[in-house]
Amino acid sequence: MRSPALSEQIEETVEWLASFGKTDNNGVTRPLYTDDWLFAQKAVEQRMNEIGLNAYFDDVGNLFGRLEGTLKEEGVILTGSHIDTVVNGGKYDGAYGVVAGLIALQYLKEEYGYPKKNIEVVSLCEEEGSRFPMTYWGSGSIVGIKSVEDIQNLKDSKGTPFFEAMKQAGFGQGKYRNSKRNDLNCFIELHVEQGQVLELEGKSIGLVSHIVGQKRFTITVTGESNHAGTTPMNYRKDAMHAATEMIYSLLQKAKETSPDLVCTVGQITLDPNIPNVIPGKATFSIDTRHPDEEVLASFCDEVFKEFTTITNSYKTQLHIDNWMNEKPVKMSEQLNKVTESILTKEKFSFKKMTSGAGHDSQILGQYCPTSLLFVPSHKGMSHSPFEYTSTEDLEKGIHLLIKVLHELAY
Amino acid sequence: MRSPALSEQIEETVEWLASFGKTDNNGVTRPLYTDDWLFAQKAVEQRMNEIGLNAYFDDVGNLFGRLEGTLKEEGVILTGSHIDTVVNGGKYDGAYGVVAGLIALQYLKEEYGYPKKNIEVVSLCEEEGSRFPMTYWGSGSIVGIKSVEDIQNLKDSKGTPFFEAMKQAGFGQGKYRNSKRNDLNCFIELHVEQGQVLELEGKSIGLVSHIVGQKRFTITVTGESNHAGTTPMNYRKDAMHAATEMIYSLLQKAKETSPDLVCTVGQITLDPNIPNVIPGKATFSIDTRHPDEEVLASFCDEVFKEFTTITNSYKTQLHIDNWMNEKPVKMSEQLNKVTESILTKEKFSFKKMTSGAGHDSQILGQYCPTSLLFVPSHKGMSHSPFEYTSTEDLEKGIHLLIKVLHELAY
């Protein structure tokens, strides 16, 4: 299927979509319900119609392009991803899944005509949570776990209420169909990996078995601030010393527990933060993820038992604030079997892996059989203008999507 | 010698001196050459004259009160401390040594008349370095290691040049005697401990053998910033993980090396400092002190060898910036013998100890036999309005000072 024409079409479509909200440094800024976001959705709507899909919005701003199945069944095979970006993000995160869906459906229609089963490509309105403190607004509205009540008190950093922004963009007024869907047979999301594993291991496709569960904590260790010169080591209640032993023990244990477990201490604050004063307080973050909920829970339990022993030995106080708990979501084994047999037949190199990042698939995956497929991210860079995936890799992903959709729908 | 009259005099004198630059929360702010500083020095000058001392300034603003010896020798027995404070400091740091000198000399003169040898009490102009980036300006000028050249380019936070501030306070114009002295036989400084050791161990007096040497470093560990979810542990170059192992190994080693060694990591910065991003850079401070230069140097050498091993194992880069090196200073054994025999005779509980903080004694101690004596600091608090030493302890220190000066000068 690989052809110069397809390569060119992919490059052109990626650049075209990235032109909406393009930043000076070749990045993309396209937050939910902004003008750039709206122009992008309207342009995608137009393109859907041009390639022979029936385009329609729902009432939160998700955009669908439908290829009607000849069997006239109710169910829909859905593919796509999200159209919104972080501030100064890249051209591929989310956008690639939308581009891939457009190109795949166009190809299928041109090559094979109408499918037996309905296929739709979706450009989900929101995933990143970068304008409002709300993530997965698009997919959450489709499955019905998010509604207007959830956004009533939300404002963006400029003070604009969520609902106002939605109305200004033309949504939230009942002009379009209700977002909640009961007709989805399955969802297939093609996305850039946002990690470096595929590139480092020389694989073209990542076949995701689970989206990991995630827990986040803020740990506060309180000791006693004192003079760095006049306080002997054995008279100290050094919050930093205690915190350091905790963090070291945490990260070592994370390395030893399971290859699928990741753990990050990305943030730390000392009080006071002065070279010649013993820290009286150390506050640090923990972000830990694993595809198995029980493994994750027992890892945290053991770590915090150890933290308690450590804090006692330093005569410091420990406070643990668990402010995020996301359960792991299993992708569809059945869909993955279909995909795997195509990958094997096409002789694509691939890796069965977990997704350490969150995606719309983790929302839709709780309601219908879902498949998440990765293409490599160069150097793992993401949420940055330097996000890059080679056209060859983008094409392999689209090639795979076409084959999977053909298998499922024709 | 203990008497209600002396207690009252001590309390009155401490409060009187603290009234210059008193803050709303009962602290003291008296930076070098400010109005409050000048009023305090002028008031001390007046008090010196009132109690029968010959008061005189030198050209940097050090203030001396002289009790002339009957032997008419050149040498001077000097006691005192510094008059300047940090911003919102306490009533005792520095001030206590000045107050003690005034009361001791008044007592000696009233009780025993003029001494054989000259005694002077000094109110040193500057020790803290809290207005200009310069410490020990007073004592450094006396011993001749600091001069106008050292301050030429220095400004305070408001942009006032050091020299301008000095001139506005009436100094630096040759109106007073040159600061450099060659007539000092010895220096005795009475100071609050600024640590909690005496209080915790129930001792009244600290007899200091050494002021510790001090080294400070800024350590930068550079790894690779990456997504906390999509980067497996074994593909990470986590600057925080490497830094944590370094800090833990450093502080453990500090505990094991020598009871006199202290080591503090008081400051750390991560880049970026975000819970769900692996830190690409970790920058932290090291402050380490010990009374023996060689022990300190070899501790640092071994630590940095270990840091190199650690950084290699994490594939991170290590940069070590050594921005402070202060050598330890030995106090006079002979003076300490005199003091110790008095302490034993008076049945004062005392502890032979090192000073982990810097004092004017470390400057003068390099030029003449010097003795540094501590009284307890409640809870070790210092550089704070909560600085506190009981009148009983203050009185014991002054009692000791009187006895030592009597022994040396009469």
Contacts between the chains, C-beta under 8 A, distances in Angstrom:
chain1	res1	chain2	res2	distance
A	193	B	230	6.5
A	194	B	227	5.6
A	194	B	229	8.0
A	194	B	230	4.9
A	195	B	226	7.8
A	195	B	227	6.0
A	195	B	229	7.7
A	195	B	230	2.8
A	195	B	231	5.6
A	195	B	232	8.0
A	196	B	226	7.5
A	196	B	230	7.8
A	196	B	231	6.7
A	196	B	235	6.2
A	197	B	230	7.4
A	197	B	232	6.5
A	197	B	235	6.9
A	200	B	235	6.5
A	212	B	229	6.7
A	214	B	229	7.2
A	216	B	275	6.1
A	216	B	276	7.7
A	226	B	195	7.8
A	226	B	196	7.5
A	226	B	380	5.8
A	227	B	194	5.6
A	227	B	195	6.0
A	227	B	356	7.1
A	227	B	357	6.3
A	227	B	380	6.5
A	227	B	382	6.2
A	228	B	262	6.7
A	228	B	264	3.9
A	228	B	266	6.2
A	228	B	287	4.8
A	228	B	289	7.6
A	228	B	356	7.7
A	229	B	194	7.9
A	229	B	195	7.7
A	229	B	212	6.7
A	229	B	214	7.2
A	229	B	262	6.5
A	229	B	287	7.8
A	229	B	289	5.5
A	229	B	355	7.6
A	229	B	356	3.2
A	229	B	357	4.4
A	229	B	358	7.4
A	230	B	193	6.5
A	230	B	194	4.9
A	230	B	195	2.8
A	230	B	196	7.8
A	230	B	197	7.4
A	230	B	355	7.4
A	230	B	356	4.3
A	230	B	357	5.1
A	230	B	380	6.5
A	230	B	382	7.7
A	231	B	195	5.7
A	231	B	196	6.7
A	231	B	262	7.0
A	231	B	356	7.3
A	231	B	380	6.4
A	232	B	197	6.6
A	232	B	259	6.6
A	232	B	260	7.9
A	232	B	262	6.4
A	232	B	356	8.0
A	233	B	254	6.1
A	233	B	255	4.9
A	233	B	259	7.7
A	233	B	261	7.4
A	233	B	262	6.0
A	233	B	263	7.4
A	234	B	255	7.5
A	234	B	259	7.4
A	235	B	196	6.2
A	235	B	197	7.0
A	235	B	200	6.6
A	238	B	251	7.4
A	238	B	264	7.5
A	240	B	247	7.4
A	240	B	265	5.3
A	240	B	266	7.3
A	240	B	268	7.4
A	241	B	248	8.0
A	241	B	251	4.9
A	241	B	265	7.8
A	244	B	244	5.5
A	244	B	247	4.6
A	244	B	248	4.7
A	244	B	251	6.8
A	244	B	265	7.5
A	245	B	248	5.7
A	247	B	240	7.4
A	247	B	241	8.0
A	247	B	244	4.6
A	248	B	244	4.7
A	248	B	245	5.8
A	248	B	248	4.7
A	251	B	233	8.0
A	251	B	238	7.4
A	251	B	241	4.9
A	251	B	244	6.8
A	254	B	233	6.0
A	255	B	233	4.9
A	255	B	234	7.5
A	259	B	232	6.6
A	259	B	233	7.7
A	259	B	234	7.4
A	260	B	232	7.9
A	261	B	233	7.4
A	262	B	228	6.6
A	262	B	229	6.5
A	262	B	231	7.0
A	262	B	232	6.4
A	262	B	233	6.0
A	263	B	233	7.3
A	264	B	228	3.9
A	264	B	238	7.5
A	264	B	275	7.5
A	264	B	276	6.9
A	264	B	277	7.5
A	264	B	278	5.5
A	265	B	240	5.3
A	265	B	241	7.7
A	265	B	244	7.5
A	265	B	279	7.8
A	266	B	228	6.2
A	266	B	240	7.3
A	266	B	270	6.9
A	266	B	272	7.6
A	266	B	273	7.1
A	266	B	274	5.2
A	266	B	275	4.8
A	266	B	276	6.2
A	266	B	277	5.1
A	266	B	278	6.6
A	266	B	279	6.0
A	267	B	270	6.6
A	267	B	273	5.0
A	267	B	274	6.2
A	267	B	275	5.1
A	268	B	240	7.4
A	268	B	268	5.9
A	268	B	270	6.0
A	268	B	273	7.4
A	270	B	266	7.0
A	270	B	267	6.6
A	270	B	268	6.0
A	272	B	266	7.6
A	273	B	266	7.1
A	273	B	267	5.0
A	273	B	268	7.5
A	274	B	266	5.2
A	274	B	267	6.2
A	275	B	216	6.1
A	275	B	264	7.5
A	275	B	266	4.7
A	275	B	267	5.1
A	275	B	285	3.8
A	275	B	286	7.9
A	275	B	287	5.2
A	276	B	216	7.7
A	276	B	264	6.9
A	276	B	266	6.2
A	276	B	287	5.1
A	277	B	264	7.5
A	277	B	266	5.1
A	278	B	264	5.5
A	278	B	266	6.6
A	279	B	265	7.8
A	279	B	266	6.0
A	285	B	275	3.8
A	286	B	275	8.0
A	287	B	228	4.8
A	287	B	229	7.8
A	287	B	275	5.2
A	287	B	276	5.1
A	289	B	228	7.6
A	289	B	229	5.5
A	355	B	229	7.6
A	355	B	230	7.5
A	356	B	227	7.1
A	356	B	228	7.6
A	356	B	229	3.2
A	356	B	230	4.3
A	356	B	231	7.3
A	356	B	232	8.0
A	357	B	227	6.3
A	357	B	229	4.4
A	357	B	230	5.1
A	358	B	229	7.4
A	380	B	226	5.8
A	380	B	227	6.5
A	380	B	230	6.5
A	380	B	231	6.3
A	382	B	227	6.2
A	382	B	230	7.7
